[in-house]
């Protein structure tokens, strides 16, 4: 259970880093309300991905949890952004896929390599 707690904290941190870097690159400012309004769609997608993959069972695996968490975070995050009027662009979707893929899958890959 401890590894699941660590994994969910790392996943949330990955999403928050993505949001903060994105807001900074678009000079939107780093207010708590701004970060919350930008991050909530992706955090909801992350939560759905965790539930769909039952990621608490094997949270450190790429195939067991990582892929579902990553794809749900991006897909549902984008859908919720559109529904809430925040919008998306093809370039933003591509950046989100790459960045969140590197981070959400990357830390799991590094973890697995270190465990060997």
N, C-alpha and C positions, 0 to 999 in steps of 0.2 A: 504494500500500500504506500510505503514511503516513496518508491520510485514513481508512482502515479502522481503524487503530490509535487514532486520535483519536476516531472514532465509537464504538468499543467502550468506550473509557474513559468517554466522556460518557454512554453508555447505562448502564453499571454505576453511575456516580455518580448518575444519575437514580433508579435502583432503590434505592440506599442512602439517598438523601435521603428517598424515600418511606417506607422502613422506619424510619429514625431519627425522622422527624416523627410517624409513627404510634405508635411505641413511647413517644415523649415525651408525646403527647396522651393516652395510656392509662396514664401513670405506671408503665411497666414497667421503667424504668431504661435506662441506656445502656452496659451491659457489652458487651464484645466477643462473648462467648458468646451473649448475648441477641440482638444484632444479627445474628450469623451464623445462629442458629436461625430467625429470622424472615425473613431475606433469601434463604436458599438456595433455597426453592421458586421464587421470582421470578427469581433468577439462572439457575436451570436452564431456566426458560421462556424467558428472554432468549437463552440459548445455543442452544436449539432453534430459536427464531425466526430467529436469525442464520444457522443452518445451512439451515433450510428456504427462506429467502429468498435464500440465497447473498449475504448482505448485504455481504460484502467486495468484491463487484463494483461495487456502486453504493451505498455505505453512507450517503451524504448525502441520498438522495432519500426523499421521503415514500412514494411508491407503490412504488419499487424495494425498499426495505428497511423503512422506518418502520412501515407498517401491519402487516406480518407480525411484526415484532419486538414491536410494542406488543400486538397481540392474543395472540400466543403467550406473552408475559410474563405477562399477566393470566390467560388461560385455564389454562395449564399450572401457573402459580403457585398458582391456587386448587385445582386438582385435586391437586397435590402436598401442599398444606396439609391437605386433607381426608384423604388417604391417610396422612399422618404424624400425624394426630390433632390438628392445630392448629385445625381448623374454619374456617368462613366464615359470613358473614351477608350477606343481600341488600344491606344498606347498605354493608358492607365491599367487596363486589364493585363496587358503583356508584362508591364513592370511588376504588378502585384503577383502574377504567376511566378515570375522569375525570382523576385526578392523573397517572397514567402516560401517558395520551394527551396531556395538555398538555405534559408534560416530554419524552417520547420523540419525539413529533412536533413539538413546539414548537421545540426547538433546531434541528431540521432545517429547519423553516420559516424561522427567523431566519437560519440559515446561507445558505439559498438566496436570501433577500432581500438579504443583505449581498454576496453574490457578483455580483448584478446591478448 
